[in-house]
Amino acid sequence: MYSDVENPEEEQDKKKGAVLQAIQQLGTNQVPQFETNQYCIPIIGQVEGHLVMPPQNKTTKYEHIIPQIVAAEQNPKIQGVLLILNTVGGDVEAGLAIAEMIATMRKPTVSIVLGGGHSIGVPIAVAARTSFIVETATMTIHPIRMNGMVIGVPQTFEYLERMQDRVIRFIANHSRISEAGIRQLMFRTGELARDIGTNVIGMDAVEQGIIDRVGGIADALQELDRLIAEKKGREES
């Protein structure tokens, strides 16, 4: 006899599989379930672009992030996007693609740097409407480079120079720091061991004009709520 009721053993196996998957991905067998009008996008580890990173590297794949941004922009239930950054940087073109998409969203966006927002993480952080950084987080501003590659021809150098100009221009257009200020931080000697560049920590990033405010997750969520309410008010008036 056929039955519409699924086999209890199969149902139990499915539940066990779901629990194991949640533990593997999130470290817990229970995920808080609630309705929210905000969408969270984490940028964690290294921003992976055209080259696949080794399996031991913690990465954020741009081909995963871009569809999430598109879906958040199109979903009428989502009214604001929160970006959480703890990244060492990564692929420049992939990072700029993510930053450009965030900057051109119609919905309110807020970013918060936790731990670190280094290298190409800087444009991603400033791409949001309002950016936050916690007191202990750091951001590294340095020239664009290709690890392990010797610049042997003028064309390669020119390519890096132009890409660097794109990054500098984007940061200056989406924050309070000038292009000259960014270049000064990029090419400062003596700040980083055996390299050139600058580390800014917490309030330093705000004073330099890179990040808007020092604050934690509660401050970022409160600001996103404010931006959402402000957008609603403009649409209703």
VMD Tcl script that draws the C-alpha trace (Angstrom):
set ca {
  {0.00 0.00 0.00}
  {1.30 3.45 -0.93}
  {1.37 6.12 1.72}
  {1.78 9.90 1.57}
  {3.70 9.74 4.84}
  {7.47 9.61 4.40}
  {9.38 6.69 5.87}
  {10.14 7.60 9.52}
  {13.68 6.22 9.25}
  {14.40 8.35 6.17}
  {12.98 11.41 7.92}
  {15.19 10.74 10.94}
  {18.27 10.31 8.72}
  {17.51 13.66 7.06}
  {17.26 15.40 10.42}
  {20.57 13.86 11.54}
  {22.19 15.01 8.30}
  {20.89 18.55 8.79}
  {22.23 18.63 12.36}
  {25.66 17.37 11.27}
  {25.81 19.93 8.48}
  {24.94 22.75 10.89}
  {27.65 21.59 13.32}
  {30.26 21.42 10.54}
  {29.42 24.84 9.13}
  {28.45 26.81 12.23}
  {29.80 24.85 15.21}
  {26.32 24.39 16.68}
  {23.28 22.23 16.05}
  {20.87 25.12 16.48}
  {20.69 28.27 14.38}
  {18.59 31.22 15.61}
  {15.51 31.53 13.41}
  {13.78 34.90 13.21}
  {12.38 37.28 10.64}
  {14.61 40.24 9.84}
  {14.70 42.93 7.18}
  {18.52 43.02 7.24}
  {20.94 40.75 5.39}
  {24.44 39.98 6.66}
  {27.36 39.36 4.28}
  {30.67 38.28 5.87}
  {34.00 38.99 4.14}
  {36.30 36.60 5.98}
  {39.87 35.45 5.36}
  {41.33 36.01 1.91}
  {39.26 37.40 -0.97}
  {39.57 34.71 -3.62}
  {39.41 35.79 -7.25}
  {40.47 34.06 -10.44}
  {43.00 31.76 -8.73}
  {41.86 29.06 -6.30}
  {43.58 29.32 -2.93}
  {45.04 26.28 -1.12}
  {42.44 24.29 0.87}
  {43.97 25.30 4.23}
  {43.29 28.99 3.52}
  {40.13 30.58 4.87}
  {38.66 32.37 1.83}
  {35.73 34.44 0.66}
  {34.98 33.57 -2.96}
  {33.81 36.48 -5.08}
  {31.60 34.18 -7.18}
  {29.69 33.45 -3.94}
  {29.47 37.05 -2.73}
  {28.31 38.68 -5.98}
  {25.07 36.62 -6.29}
  {24.31 37.38 -2.62}
  {24.60 41.12 -3.28}
  {22.34 40.84 -6.34}
  {19.77 38.78 -4.39}
  {19.81 41.24 -1.47}
  {19.25 44.15 -3.86}
  {16.33 42.43 -5.58}
  {14.61 40.89 -2.54}
  {11.82 43.26 -1.38}
  {11.92 41.76 2.14}
  {15.54 42.86 2.61}
  {15.77 46.56 3.41}
  {19.41 46.87 4.46}
  {22.73 45.03 4.20}
  {25.36 44.59 6.93}
  {28.94 43.75 5.87}
  {31.22 42.15 8.45}
  {34.92 42.24 7.55}
  {37.83 40.31 8.99}
  {40.02 39.93 5.93}
  {43.70 39.95 5.05}
  {42.89 41.23 1.56}
  {43.36 39.20 -1.60}
  {42.60 39.46 -5.31}
  {42.48 43.16 -6.26}
  {40.05 42.90 -9.17}
  {37.69 40.60 -7.25}
  {37.77 42.93 -4.24}
  {37.09 45.98 -6.40}
  {34.19 44.17 -8.11}
  {32.63 43.46 -4.71}
  {33.26 47.04 -3.55}
  {31.70 48.53 -6.70}
  {28.58 46.42 -6.32}
  {28.16 47.41 -2.69}
  {28.67 51.10 -3.49}
  {26.02 51.04 -6.24}
  {23.27 49.38 -4.17}
  {20.09 51.38 -3.67}
  {19.46 49.82 -0.28}
  {21.23 51.10 2.84}
  {24.56 49.42 3.62}
  {26.72 49.45 6.74}
  {30.14 47.82 7.19}
  {32.05 46.94 10.33}
  {35.71 45.92 10.50}
  {36.42 43.29 13.15}
  {39.95 42.00 13.59}
  {41.30 43.31 10.31}
  {40.31 44.94 7.05}
  {43.61 44.89 5.22}
  {44.71 45.66 1.67}
  {41.78 45.26 -0.77}
  {39.52 44.97 2.30}
  {39.81 48.77 2.64}
  {37.77 49.57 -0.52}
  {35.17 46.97 0.50}
  {34.83 48.56 3.95}
  {34.45 52.13 2.65}
  {32.01 51.07 -0.09}
  {29.17 50.92 2.45}
  {27.05 53.99 3.18}
  {28.43 54.09 6.74}
  {31.54 52.27 7.96}
  {32.51 51.21 11.49}
  {35.65 49.77 13.03}
  {36.13 48.31 16.50}
  {38.86 49.79 18.69}
  {41.21 46.81 18.33}
  {40.82 46.22 14.58}
  {43.62 47.08 12.16}
  {43.77 48.11 8.51}
  {46.90 47.87 6.35}
  {47.35 50.43 3.57}
  {50.10 49.39 1.16}
  {50.95 49.53 -2.55}
  {49.57 46.87 -4.87}
  {51.98 44.03 -5.44}
  {52.07 40.57 -6.92}
  {53.75 38.12 -4.55}
  {56.52 36.08 -6.12}
  {56.47 37.97 -9.41}
  {59.39 39.98 -10.71}
  {58.44 43.08 -12.67}
  {60.57 42.54 -15.74}
  {58.85 44.71 -18.33}
  {57.53 48.30 -18.26}
  {54.03 47.15 -19.26}
  {53.64 45.11 -16.08}
  {54.67 48.07 -13.95}
  {52.23 50.34 -15.78}
  {49.43 47.81 -15.25}
  {50.07 47.75 -11.50}
  {50.25 51.56 -11.42}
  {46.88 51.90 -13.15}
  {45.27 49.31 -10.90}
  {46.67 51.10 -7.88}
  {45.20 54.37 -9.14}
  {41.78 52.67 -9.39}
  {42.01 51.54 -5.77}
  {43.16 54.95 -4.53}
  {40.45 56.76 -6.47}
  {37.73 54.43 -5.15}
  {38.80 54.85 -1.51}
  {38.99 58.64 -1.87}
  {35.55 58.82 -3.52}
  {33.88 56.78 -0.76}
  {35.56 58.12 2.36}
  {36.85 61.38 3.83}
  {40.54 60.82 3.04}
  {42.08 62.45 -0.03}
  {44.03 60.69 -2.76}
  {47.18 62.42 -1.52}
  {46.49 61.16 2.00}
  {46.11 57.58 0.81}
  {49.34 57.75 -1.19}
  {51.16 59.11 1.85}
  {49.98 56.14 3.92}
  {50.79 53.68 1.13}
  {54.37 54.78 0.62}
  {55.36 55.55 4.20}
  {58.64 53.83 5.04}
  {59.60 52.45 8.42}
  {56.02 51.67 9.47}
  {55.95 48.05 8.29}
  {58.89 45.70 8.71}
  {60.84 45.19 5.45}
  {58.08 46.89 3.46}
  {56.34 50.19 2.85}
  {52.88 51.08 4.00}
  {50.94 51.90 7.15}
  {48.94 50.06 9.80}
  {46.03 52.04 11.23}
  {44.22 50.82 14.32}
  {40.67 51.63 15.40}
  {40.42 55.35 16.05}
  {43.45 56.02 13.80}
  {41.39 54.84 10.80}
  {38.63 57.30 11.75}
  {41.04 60.19 12.33}
  {42.68 59.53 8.97}
  {39.25 59.77 7.33}
  {39.18 56.18 6.05}
  {36.40 54.86 8.33}
  {33.42 56.88 9.57}
  {33.11 55.79 13.21}
  {34.48 53.57 15.97}
  {31.82 51.17 17.19}
  {30.69 47.59 17.67}
  {28.01 45.37 16.21}
  {25.21 47.07 18.15}
  {26.26 50.47 16.78}
  {26.38 49.12 13.23}
  {22.92 47.55 13.49}
  {21.49 50.71 15.04}
  {22.91 52.78 12.19}
  {21.48 50.38 9.62}
  {18.05 50.68 11.27}
  {18.37 54.46 11.10}
  {19.30 54.41 7.40}
  {16.39 52.08 6.62}
  {13.93 54.36 8.46}
  {15.40 57.39 6.69}
  {14.96 55.75 3.27}
  {11.36 54.80 4.11}
  {10.65 58.40 5.12}
  {11.97 59.73 1.82}
  {9.91 57.24 -0.19}
  {6.70 58.02 1.73}
  {7.06 61.82 1.52}
}
mol new
graphics top color blue
foreach p $ca { graphics top sphere $p radius 0.5 }
foreach p [lrange $ca 0 end-1] q [lrange $ca 1 end] { graphics top cylinder $p $q radius 0.2 }
display resetview
